[in-house]
Amino acid sequence: MNEQNEQGMSEIVKMVCRIIEGFIFLFGLYIVMFGHLTPGGGFAGGVILAGVFVLILLSFGKERLNNVISDKAGSFLESFGALVFILGAAAGMLIMNSFFANYTNRLIGSMPFRFLSSGNILIYNIAIGIKVMAELFVVIYFLSVTHILLKKRREK
């Protein structure tokens, strides 16, 4: 494999990536956090957040991506997102005797047209956003590693 493919793309692409990666990440967080009030939600925001990691992988290569997030951290976040989702749903059983019950409105009161107006949906959006981000990151990461290994095998 040549040196440029292992180390990422050109310096112009790397500079543009350094400038926009933070903005894209913030936009993904915004979509996750306000998905219950505006179009978007956990899945759409998670895909945008995973796109940041794909951008870093393509621009800089696997080495910088490992400095940002490792495959083990991605696997942990995926499990953590699923756990938060299930625990949020199961908490309804403890508080209101119904799975997926909207218990947050009961605990903090109803606040129409406010950030917390949706009750549990915000919790579920955050959990799904974390899970989708981590899942897509892990899939792309392992596909890229597999691609590199297969390419090296063909060169031998």
DOKOLSE-938040 format. One record per residue: residue number from 1; residue in three letters; x, y, z of N, C-alpha, C in turn. Coordinates in pm, 1 decimal. Layout:
! DOKOLSE-938040
+-----+------+----------+----------+----------+----------+----------+----------+----------+----------+----------+
! pos ! code !      npx !      npy !      npz !     capx !     capy !     capz !      cpx !      cpy !      cpz !
+-----+------+----------+----------+----------+----------+----------+----------+----------+----------+----------+
! NUM !  ALA !        X !        Y !        Z !        X !        Y !        Z !        X !        Y !        Z !
...
+-----+------+----------+----------+----------+----------+----------+----------+----------+----------+----------+
This chain:
! DOKOLSE-938040
+-----+------+----------+----------+----------+----------+----------+----------+----------+----------+----------+
! pos ! code !      npx !      npy !      npz !     capx !     capy !     capz !      cpx !      cpy !      cpz !
+-----+------+----------+----------+----------+----------+----------+----------+----------+----------+----------+
!   1 !  MET !     83.0 !   -117.0 !      0.0 !      0.0 !      0.0 !      0.0 !     87.8 !    123.9 !      0.0 !
!   2 !  ASN !     51.8 !    223.7 !    -76.9 !    138.7 !    341.3 !    -79.4 !    119.5 !    426.1 !     45.1 !
!   3 !  GLU !    214.4 !    515.5 !     68.3 !    218.5 !    595.1 !    190.7 !     99.7 !    690.1 !    203.4 !
!   4 !  GLN !     52.3 !    745.6 !     91.7 !    -57.8 !    841.9 !     98.6 !   -187.3 !    776.0 !    145.9 !
!   5 !  ASN !   -216.8 !    655.5 !    102.3 !   -338.9 !    587.6 !    144.7 !   -336.2 !    552.2 !    292.3 !
!   6 !  GLU !   -217.8 !    519.0 !    345.7 !   -209.0 !    484.5 !    486.5 !   -220.4 !    607.0 !    575.8 !
!   7 !  GLN !   -175.8 !    721.7 !    529.1 !   -172.3 !    842.0 !    610.6 !   -287.0 !    937.0 !    583.8 !
!   8 !  GLY !   -382.0 !    900.8 !    502.2 !   -495.3 !    988.0 !    475.5 !   -480.1 !   1060.3 !    343.4 !
!   9 !  MET !   -552.3 !   1170.2 !    332.2 !   -558.0 !   1244.7 !    206.8 !   -463.4 !   1363.8 !    208.8 !
!  10 !  SER !   -482.1 !   1454.7 !    114.3 !   -392.3 !   1569.5 !    100.5 !   -407.2 !   1666.1 !    217.8 !
!  11 !  GLU !   -314.0 !   1758.7 !    227.7 !   -315.8 !   1856.9 !    336.0 !   -436.6 !   1949.6 !    328.1 !
!  12 !  ILE !   -484.8 !   1977.1 !    208.1 !   -602.9 !   2062.8 !    192.8 !   -724.7 !   1993.4 !    252.3 !
!  13 !  VAL !   -742.0 !   1866.7 !    221.7 !   -855.0 !   1791.0 !    275.6 !   -844.4 !   1782.5 !    427.4 !
!  14 !  LYS !   -724.2 !   1760.0 !    478.7 !   -705.3 !   1752.0 !    623.3 !   -738.6 !   1884.0 !    691.1 !
!  15 !  MET !   -700.3 !   1995.4 !    630.0 !   -728.1 !   2126.0 !    689.1 !   -878.5 !   2154.3 !    690.8 !
!  16 !  VAL !   -946.3 !   2124.1 !    580.9 !  -1091.3 !   2144.3 !    576.0 !  -1159.5 !   2054.2 !    679.0 !
!  17 !  CYS !  -1112.2 !   1932.6 !    693.3 !  -1169.0 !   1840.0 !    791.9 !  -1150.3 !   1894.5 !    933.1 !
!  18 !  ARG !  -1031.8 !   1947.5 !    963.3 !  -1008.3 !   2004.8 !   1096.3 !  -1104.4 !   2119.8 !   1124.6 !
!  19 !  ILE !  -1136.6 !   2197.5 !   1022.3 !  -1224.5 !   2312.9 !   1041.0 !  -1369.1 !   2269.6 !   1061.9 !
!  20 !  ILE !  -1417.3 !   2174.8 !    983.4 !  -1560.9 !   2144.5 !    985.7 !  -1600.5 !   2029.8 !   1077.6 !
!  21 !  GLU !  -1507.2 !   1949.0 !   1125.0 !  -1546.4 !   1832.7 !   1204.8 !  -1618.9 !   1872.2 !   1333.7 !
!  22 !  GLY !  -1575.8 !   1977.2 !   1397.7 !  -1642.5 !   2022.8 !   1519.6 !  -1783.2 !   2073.4 !   1493.0 !
!  23 !  PHE !  -1800.0 !   2146.7 !   1382.9 !  -1932.5 !   2198.3 !   1348.4 !  -2029.7 !   2084.8 !   1314.9 !
!  24 !  ILE !  -1981.5 !   1985.9 !   1242.1 !  -2068.4 !   1872.0 !   1208.1 !  -2106.5 !   1795.4 !   1334.2 !
!  25 !  PHE !  -2011.7 !   1778.8 !   1425.2 !  -2040.3 !   1708.6 !   1550.1 !  -2144.9 !   1784.7 !   1631.7 !
!  26 !  LEU !  -2129.3 !   1917.7 !   1641.2 !  -2227.8 !   1998.7 !   1713.9 !  -2365.3 !   1992.1 !   1648.8 !
!  27 !  PHE !  -2369.1 !   1990.8 !   1516.1 !  -2496.5 !   1979.2 !   1446.6 !  -2562.2 !   1845.0 !   1477.0 !
!  28 !  GLY !  -2482.8 !   1738.6 !   1479.5 !  -2536.7 !   1607.4 !   1514.7 !  -2592.1 !   1605.1 !   1656.7 !
!  29 !  LEU !  -2519.9 !   1668.0 !   1749.8 !  -2570.3 !   1676.6 !   1886.9 !  -2700.4 !   1756.2 !   1892.9 !
!  30 !  TYR !  -2707.9 !   1863.8 !   1816.3 !  -2830.0 !   1944.4 !   1811.3 !  -2947.3 !   1861.7 !   1759.8 !
!  31 !  ILE !  -2925.5 !   1785.3 !   1654.8 !  -3032.1 !   1702.3 !   1598.6 !  -3079.3 !   1598.3 !   1700.2 !
!  32 !  VAL !  -2987.0 !   1539.9 !   1774.9 !  -3024.7 !   1441.6 !   1876.8 !  -3102.7 !   1509.0 !   1990.0 !
!  33 !  MET !  -3052.2 !   1621.0 !   2038.4 !  -3111.3 !   1684.4 !   2155.8 !  -3245.9 !   1751.2 !   2127.5 !
!  34 !  PHE !  -3264.8 !   1803.1 !   2006.7 !  -3388.2 !   1874.9 !   1975.5 !  -3475.0 !   1800.2 !   1876.0 !
!  35 !  GLY !  -3451.2 !   1671.7 !   1858.4 !  -3528.5 !   1591.7 !   1764.1 !  -3673.5 !   1574.5 !   1803.7 !
!  36 !  HIS !  -3704.3 !   1593.7 !   1929.2 !  -3843.7 !   1582.6 !   1972.9 !  -3921.8 !   1711.5 !   1946.4 !
!  37 !  LEU !  -3851.5 !   1821.0 !   1916.2 !  -3917.4 !   1947.6 !   1886.8 !  -3910.0 !   1985.2 !   1739.3 !
!  38 !  THR !  -3809.0 !   1938.7 !   1670.9 !  -3787.1 !   1970.2 !   1529.9 !  -3765.8 !   1839.7 !   1454.0 !
!  39 !  PRO !  -3765.8 !   1843.2 !   1321.6 !  -3737.0 !   1720.0 !   1246.9 !  -3598.3 !   1666.8 !   1282.1 !
!  40 !  GLY !  -3589.9 !   1540.4 !   1299.2 !  -3463.1 !   1477.9 !   1336.6 !  -3488.3 !   1375.6 !   1444.6 !
!  41 !  GLY !  -3394.0 !   1357.7 !   1529.8 !  -3408.1 !   1262.5 !   1639.0 !  -3281.5 !   1183.0 !   1658.0 !
!  42 !  GLY !  -3294.3 !   1074.6 !   1732.7 !  -3178.4 !    994.5 !   1767.8 !  -3111.3 !    928.1 !   1649.4 !
!  43 !  PHE !  -3190.7 !    872.3 !   1558.4 !  -3129.9 !    801.3 !   1446.0 !  -3059.2 !    898.8 !   1352.1 !
!  44 !  ALA !  -3128.3 !   1004.5 !   1313.3 !  -3068.8 !   1101.5 !   1220.7 !  -2945.5 !   1167.9 !   1281.8 !
!  45 !  GLY !  -2953.9 !   1205.5 !   1407.9 !  -2838.8 !   1266.3 !   1474.5 !  -2724.0 !   1168.6 !   1490.4 !
!  46 !  GLY !  -2755.4 !   1043.1 !   1519.3 !  -2650.6 !    941.4 !   1531.3 !  -2577.6 !    918.4 !   1400.3 !
!  47 !  VAL !  -2650.5 !    923.0 !   1289.9 !  -2586.9 !    907.3 !   1158.0 !  -2494.2 !   1025.1 !   1130.5 !
!  48 !  ILE !  -2536.6 !   1145.8 !   1165.0 !  -2451.4 !   1264.1 !   1145.1 !  -2327.1 !   1255.3 !   1232.8 !
!  49 !  LEU !  -2344.4 !   1212.8 !   1357.6 !  -2229.3 !   1198.0 !   1446.6 !  -2132.6 !   1091.8 !   1395.6 !
!  50 !  ALA !  -2184.2 !    982.1 !   1344.2 !  -2097.1 !    878.4 !   1287.2 !  -2026.1 !    931.0 !   1162.4 !
!  51 !  GLY !  -2093.1 !   1019.6 !   1089.0 !  -2031.2 !   1078.5 !    970.9 !  -1904.5 !   1156.0 !   1003.4 !
!  52 !  VAL !  -1898.7 !   1214.0 !   1122.7 !  -1776.6 !   1284.3 !   1164.6 !  -1660.7 !   1186.5 !   1174.1 !
!  53 !  PHE !  -1686.0 !   1069.3 !   1231.3 !  -1579.5 !    970.6 !   1244.7 !  -1537.9 !    913.7 !   1109.6 !
!  54 !  VAL !  -1632.3 !    898.7 !   1019.8 !  -1599.5 !    854.1 !    884.1 !  -1515.0 !    960.1 !    814.3 !
!  55 !  LEU !  -1550.5 !   1087.0 !    832.0 !  -1472.6 !   1196.6 !    773.3 !  -1329.2 !   1195.3 !    824.7 !
!  56 !  ILE !  -1312.4 !   1175.7 !    954.7 !  -1177.6 !   1169.0 !   1013.2 !  -1102.2 !   1048.4 !    959.7 !
!  57 !  LEU !  -1169.2 !    934.4 !    949.0 !  -1104.9 !    813.2 !    897.4 !  -1058.2 !    832.8 !    754.1 !
!  58 !  LEU !  -1143.1 !    890.0 !    671.1 !  -1107.0 !    909.0 !    530.7 !  -1000.7 !   1017.3 !    513.5 !
!  59 !  SER !  -1008.2 !   1122.0 !    592.6 !   -915.3 !   1233.4 !    576.5 !   -777.3 !   1204.9 !    633.4 !
!  60 !  PHE !   -773.3 !   1148.3 !    753.4 !   -646.0 !   1133.3 !    824.2 !   -594.6 !    990.7 !    831.3 !
!  61 !  GLY !   -682.2 !    895.1 !    820.6 !   -641.0 !    756.0 !    834.4 !   -678.5 !    700.4 !    970.3 !
!  62 !  LYS !   -650.0 !    573.4 !    985.6 !   -690.8 !    499.4 !   1105.0 !   -619.5 !    546.4 !   1231.5 !
!  63 !  GLU !   -497.4 !    595.6 !   1218.5 !   -419.1 !    632.7 !   1335.7 !   -482.5 !    749.1 !   1411.7 !
!  64 !  ARG !   -524.9 !    853.8 !   1341.4 !   -587.1 !    968.3 !   1409.9 !   -723.3 !    929.6 !   1464.6 !
!  65 !  LEU !   -795.0 !    846.5 !   1393.5 !   -925.6 !    803.2 !   1442.7 !   -910.9 !    727.0 !   1573.6 !
!  66 !  ASN !   -806.8 !    646.3 !   1586.0 !   -782.3 !    574.5 !   1711.4 !   -753.1 !    669.5 !   1825.7 !
!  67 !  ASN !   -697.4 !    787.8 !   1795.2 !   -675.1 !    888.1 !   1899.0 !   -805.7 !    953.0 !   1942.9 !
!  68 !  VAL !   -902.6 !    963.4 !   1852.3 !  -1031.8 !   1024.9 !   1883.2 !  -1122.4 !    925.4 !   1954.4 !
!  69 !  ILE !  -1139.4 !    807.7 !   1895.2 !  -1224.6 !    703.6 !   1953.6 !  -1171.9 !    568.0 !   1906.1 !
!  70 !  SER !  -1164.4 !    474.4 !   1996.6 !  -1116.1 !    341.1 !   1959.6 !  -1234.0 !    249.7 !   1929.4 !
!  71 !  ASP !  -1203.8 !    135.2 !   1871.0 !  -1311.1 !     39.8 !   1842.0 !  -1371.8 !    -16.0 !   1971.1 !
!  72 !  LYS !  -1291.6 !    -27.8 !   2076.5 !  -1344.7 !    -74.5 !   2204.5 !  -1438.7 !     29.0 !   2265.4 !
!  73 !  ALA !  -1403.2 !    156.1 !   2253.6 !  -1492.2 !    262.1 !   2302.8 !  -1621.2 !    263.8 !   2222.4 !
!  74 !  GLY !  -1612.3 !    239.9 !   2092.5 !  -1732.4 !    233.2 !   2009.7 !  -1823.0 !    119.1 !   2050.4 !
!  75 !  SER !  -1765.5 !      3.6 !   2077.8 !  -1844.9 !   -110.5 !   2122.7 !  -1909.3 !    -82.9 !   2258.2 !
!  76 !  PHE !  -1834.8 !    -17.6 !   2348.1 !  -1889.9 !     17.9 !   2478.3 !  -2005.8 !    116.4 !   2462.8 !
!  77 !  LEU !  -1988.5 !    218.7 !   2379.3 !  -2095.0 !    317.6 !   2359.7 !  -2220.1 !    255.4 !   2298.6 !
!  78 !  GLU !  -2200.8 !    160.4 !   2208.7 !  -2315.8 !     92.1 !   2149.2 !  -2395.7 !     17.4 !   2255.7 !
!  79 !  SER !  -2326.2 !    -54.5 !   2341.1 !  -2393.0 !   -126.8 !   2449.4 !  -2454.8 !    -30.2 !   2549.5 !
!  80 !  PHE !  -2385.4 !     79.0 !   2578.1 !  -2435.4 !    178.2 !   2672.4 !  -2564.2 !    242.9 !   2621.2 !
!  81 !  GLY !  -2569.2 !    275.2 !   2491.8 !  -2689.6 !    333.2 !   2433.5 !  -2808.7 !    239.3 !   2444.7 !
!  82 !  ALA !  -2786.2 !    111.8 !   2417.2 !  -2894.5 !     13.4 !   2429.5 !  -2938.2 !     -1.1 !   2574.4 !
!  83 !  LEU !  -2843.3 !     -0.2 !   2665.8 !  -2875.5 !    -12.8 !   2808.4 !  -2958.1 !    106.1 !   2857.1 !
!  84 !  VAL !  -2919.0 !    227.0 !   2818.5 !  -2994.7 !    346.3 !   2858.4 !  -3136.6 !    340.1 !   2802.8 !
!  85 !  PHE !  -3151.4 !    295.8 !   2678.6 !  -3284.5 !    284.8 !   2617.8 !  -3372.4 !    186.5 !   2694.9 !
!  86 !  ILE !  -3318.2 !     69.7 !   2723.4 !  -3395.0 !    -32.9 !   2794.6 !  -3424.3 !      9.9 !   2938.0 !
!  87 !  LEU !  -3325.8 !     69.7 !   3005.7 !  -3349.4 !    115.3 !   3142.9 !  -3451.8 !    228.2 !   3147.6 !
!  88 !  GLY !  -3448.6 !    317.1 !   3047.5 !  -3548.7 !    423.6 !   3040.6 !  -3688.0 !    368.0 !   3023.7 !
!  89 !  ALA !  -3700.0 !    265.6 !   2941.9 !  -3831.0 !    203.0 !   2921.2 !  -3873.9 !    124.2 !   3044.2 !
!  90 !  ALA !  -3780.1 !     55.1 !   3107.6 !  -3813.1 !    -26.1 !   3224.8 !  -3844.2 !     60.7 !   3346.6 !
!  91 !  ALA !  -3790.9 !    182.2 !   3350.9 !  -3820.8 !    270.8 !   3464.2 !  -3969.3 !    302.3 !   3469.5 !
!  92 !  GLY !  -4034.9 !    301.7 !   3355.3 !  -4179.8 !    320.9 !   3353.9 !  -4252.8 !    212.2 !   3430.4 !
!  93 !  MET !  -4198.1 !     90.9 !   3427.3 !  -4258.6 !    -19.0 !   3503.9 !  -4249.9 !      8.8 !   3653.9 !
!  94 !  LEU !  -4138.3 !     61.3 !   3699.0 !  -4120.0 !     87.1 !   3841.5 !  -4202.5 !    206.0 !   3888.3 !
!  95 !  ILE !  -4210.7 !    310.0 !   3805.6 !  -4274.9 !    434.0 !   3849.1 !  -4424.6 !    433.8 !   3823.2 !
!  96 !  MET !  -4466.8 !    384.5 !   3703.9 !  -4608.3 !    394.1 !   3667.8 !  -4670.2 !    259.5 !   3629.4 !
!  97 !  ASN !  -4601.8 !    149.5 !   3654.5 !  -4653.1 !     15.2 !   3626.6 !  -4685.1 !     -8.3 !   3479.3 !
!  98 !  SER !  -4610.7 !     53.2 !   3390.1 !  -4631.6 !     33.1 !   3246.8 !  -4498.6 !     51.7 !   3173.7 !
!  99 !  PHE !  -4465.7 !    -45.9 !   3091.6 !  -4342.1 !    -38.0 !   3013.2 !  -4352.0 !     79.6 !   2915.8 !
! 100 !  PHE !  -4248.6 !    158.7 !   2903.1 !  -4244.3 !    278.9 !   2819.4 !  -4340.8 !    387.9 !   2866.6 !
! 101 !  ALA !  -4379.4 !    385.4 !   2992.1 !  -4468.9 !    488.7 !   3044.1 !  -4395.9 !    622.8 !   3047.4 !
! 102 !  ASN !  -4468.7 !    731.5 !   3027.0 !  -4410.4 !    865.5 !   3026.5 !  -4402.6 !    916.9 !   3170.2 !
! 103 !  TYR !  -4301.1 !    873.8 !   3241.2 !  -4288.3 !    905.8 !   3382.8 !  -4222.6 !   1040.5 !   3408.6 !
! 104 !  THR !  -4148.2 !   1094.8 !   3314.9 !  -4080.1 !   1222.2 !   3342.6 !  -4179.2 !   1336.8 !   3355.7 !
! 105 !  ASN !  -4287.2 !   1336.2 !   3278.8 !  -4388.3 !   1440.6 !   3296.5 !  -4454.1 !   1431.4 !   3433.6 !
! 106 !  ARG !  -4465.9 !   1310.7 !   3482.5 !  -4524.0 !   1292.3 !   3615.9 !  -4429.3 !   1342.9 !   3723.7 !
! 107 !  LEU !  -4298.4 !   1325.8 !   3702.4 !  -4200.2 !   1365.9 !   3803.8 !  -4172.1 !   1516.0 !   3803.2 !
! 108 !  ILE !  -4160.1 !   1576.2 !   3684.4 !  -4123.3 !   1718.3 !   3678.1 !  -4237.4 !   1808.1 !   3633.6 !
! 109 !  GLY !  -4348.5 !   1750.7 !   3596.9 !  -4463.4 !   1830.3 !   3553.6 !  -4459.4 !   1855.8 !   3403.6 !
! 110 !  SER !  -4573.1 !   1888.9 !   3349.4 !  -4584.6 !   1915.0 !   3206.3 !  -4546.2 !   2059.7 !   3175.7 !
! 111 !  MET !  -4462.6 !   2078.2 !   3076.0 !  -4418.5 !   2211.3 !   3035.2 !  -4433.2 !   2223.1 !   2883.3 !
! 112 !  PRO !  -4550.0 !   2256.8 !   2833.3 !  -4570.1 !   2262.7 !   2688.5 !  -4474.7 !   2361.6 !   2620.9 !
! 113 !  PHE !  -4427.5 !   2323.8 !   2503.1 !  -4340.8 !   2405.0 !   2418.4 !  -4205.9 !   2436.1 !   2483.2 !
! 114 !  ARG !  -4160.3 !   2353.2 !   2572.4 !  -4029.9 !   2368.5 !   2636.3 !  -3940.6 !   2251.7 !   2598.2 !
! 115 !  PHE !  -3813.3 !   2261.9 !   2633.2 !  -3715.8 !   2159.2 !   2598.2 !  -3754.5 !   2022.9 !   2655.5 !
! 116 !  LEU !  -3804.6 !   2020.5 !   2777.7 !  -3839.6 !   1893.7 !   2842.7 !  -3986.7 !   1857.2 !   2824.7 !
! 117 !  SER !  -4053.3 !   1917.0 !   2727.7 !  -4196.7 !   1894.6 !   2709.5 !  -4230.7 !   1754.5 !   2658.9 !
! 118 !  SER !  -4136.2 !   1685.6 !   2601.7 !  -4167.4 !   1556.6 !   2539.9 !  -4161.0 !   1440.2 !   2636.6 !
! 119 !  GLY !  -4119.6 !   1464.3 !   2758.6 !  -4110.7 !   1355.2 !   2855.2 !  -3993.2 !   1263.9 !   2825.4 !
! 120 !  ASN !  -4021.4 !   1136.1 !   2810.9 !  -3915.7 !   1036.5 !   2793.5 !  -3853.3 !   1036.7 !   2654.7 !
! 121 !  ILE !  -3915.3 !   1099.5 !   2559.9 !  -3864.5 !   1093.9 !   2422.5 !  -3722.4 !   1148.3 !   2414.6 !
! 122 !  LEU !  -3690.0 !   1250.0 !   2491.3 !  -3553.4 !   1303.7 !   2492.6 !  -3454.5 !   1197.0 !   2538.8 !
! 123 !  ILE !  -3488.8 !   1122.6 !   2641.1 !  -3401.1 !   1015.3 !   2689.7 !  -3380.2 !    910.4 !   2581.2 !
! 124 !  TYR !  -3487.9 !    872.5 !   2514.3 !  -3477.9 !    771.5 !   2409.0 !  -3399.1 !    824.0 !   2288.9 !
! 125 !  ASN !  -3416.8 !    951.2 !   2254.1 !  -3339.6 !   1010.3 !   2144.1 !  -3190.7 !   1007.7 !   2173.5 !
! 126 !  ILE !  -3153.1 !   1042.7 !   2295.6 !  -3011.3 !   1042.1 !   2332.8 !  -2956.2 !    899.4 !   2327.0 !
! 127 !  ALA !  -3029.7 !    804.5 !   2380.7 !  -2984.6 !    665.0 !   2380.4 !  -2969.7 !    612.0 !   2237.6 !
! 128 !  ILE !  -3069.6 !    637.9 !   2153.1 !  -3062.2 !    590.7 !   2014.3 !  -2951.4 !    663.0 !   1939.5 !
! 129 !  GLY !  -2932.6 !    792.0 !   1965.5 !  -2823.8 !    865.9 !   1900.5 !  -2687.1 !    807.3 !   1932.7 !
! 130 !  ILE !  -2665.6 !    775.0 !   2059.8 !  -2538.7 !    713.5 !   2100.8 !  -2522.5 !    576.9 !   2034.4 !
! 131 !  LYS !  -2628.7 !    497.6 !   2035.9 !  -2621.4 !    362.6 !   1979.8 !  -2596.4 !    364.4 !   1830.0 !
! 132 !  VAL !  -2670.0 !    447.1 !   1757.4 !  -2653.4 !    452.7 !   1611.1 !  -2514.6 !    505.7 !   1575.5 !
! 133 !  MET !  -2470.0 !    610.7 !   1644.7 !  -2336.5 !    665.0 !   1618.9 !  -2230.2 !    558.0 !   1637.9 !
! 134 !  ALA !  -2235.2 !    490.2 !   1751.6 !  -2133.6 !    389.1 !   1781.4 !  -2142.5 !    270.3 !   1686.9 !
! 135 !  GLU !  -2263.8 !    228.6 !   1655.9 !  -2280.9 !    112.5 !   1568.5 !  -2227.6 !    139.6 !   1428.4 !
! 136 !  LEU !  -2263.5 !    253.0 !   1372.6 !  -2212.4 !    287.4 !   1238.9 !  -2061.2 !    307.5 !   1240.1 !
! 137 !  PHE !  -2009.6 !    368.1 !   1347.4 !  -1864.7 !    384.8 !   1358.5 !  -1794.5 !    250.1 !   1358.3 !
! 138 !  VAL !  -1843.5 !    156.5 !   1439.5 !  -1778.8 !     24.7 !   1448.8 !  -1786.6 !    -48.6 !   1315.3 !
! 139 !  VAL !  -1900.1 !    -41.8 !   1247.7 !  -1914.4 !   -109.1 !   1118.0 !  -1816.6 !    -49.6 !   1016.3 !
! 140 !  ILE !  -1812.5 !     81.1 !   1004.7 !  -1721.4 !    146.4 !    908.8 !  -1576.3 !    118.3 !    945.5 !
! 141 !  TYR !  -1544.5 !    123.7 !   1073.9 !  -1407.9 !     99.5 !   1119.2 !  -1361.4 !    -40.5 !   1078.8 !
! 142 !  PHE !  -1443.0 !   -140.3 !   1108.0 !  -1401.9 !   -277.0 !   1076.1 !  -1405.2 !   -305.9 !    926.9 !
! 143 !  LEU !  -1493.7 !   -241.2 !    853.7 !  -1489.5 !   -254.7 !    707.7 !  -1359.8 !   -196.6 !    650.9 !
! 144 !  SER !  -1316.3 !    -83.4 !    705.3 !  -1191.6 !    -23.4 !    655.4 !  -1070.6 !   -108.0 !    692.3 !
! 145 !  VAL !  -1069.5 !   -163.8 !    813.2 !   -958.5 !   -249.6 !    854.2 !   -955.3 !   -375.5 !    768.6 !
! 146 !  THR !  -1071.0 !   -433.8 !    742.7 !  -1079.3 !   -552.5 !    658.2 !  -1033.3 !   -521.8 !    517.1 !
! 147 !  HIS !  -1071.6 !   -405.6 !    465.8 !  -1029.9 !   -365.5 !    331.3 !   -877.7 !   -354.1 !    323.1 !
! 148 !  ILE !   -817.6 !   -293.2 !    424.8 !   -671.5 !   -278.0 !    425.4 !   -603.5 !   -413.9 !    433.0 !
! 149 !  LEU !   -654.2 !   -502.9 !    518.3 !   -593.4 !   -636.2 !    530.8 !   -606.7 !   -716.4 !    401.7 !
! 150 !  LEU !   -722.2 !   -709.2 !    336.8 !   -740.5 !   -780.3 !    210.1 !   -650.8 !   -723.6 !    101.1 !
! 151 !  LYS !   -631.6 !   -593.6 !    100.7 !   -545.0 !   -530.2 !      2.8 !   -399.1 !   -574.1 !     22.1 !
! 152 !  LYS !   -356.4 !   -581.3 !    148.3 !   -219.9 !   -626.5 !    177.8 !   -201.3 !   -772.6 !    137.0 !
! 153 !  ARG !   -303.8 !   -855.2 !    158.7 !   -295.6 !   -996.7 !    123.9 !   -282.6 !  -1013.5 !    -28.1 !
! 154 !  ARG !   -357.3 !   -930.3 !   -104.7 !   -349.6 !   -939.6 !   -251.2 !   -213.9 !   -895.3 !   -304.3 !
! 155 !  GLU !   -147.8 !   -802.4 !   -233.6 !    -18.4 !   -753.8 !   -278.4 !     91.3 !   -857.8 !   -260.4 !
! 156 !  LYS !     71.7 !   -953.9 !   -170.4 !    175.1 !  -1056.0 !   -145.0 !    179.2 !  -1159.5 !   -251.2 !
+-----+------+----------+----------+----------+----------+----------+----------+----------+----------+----------+
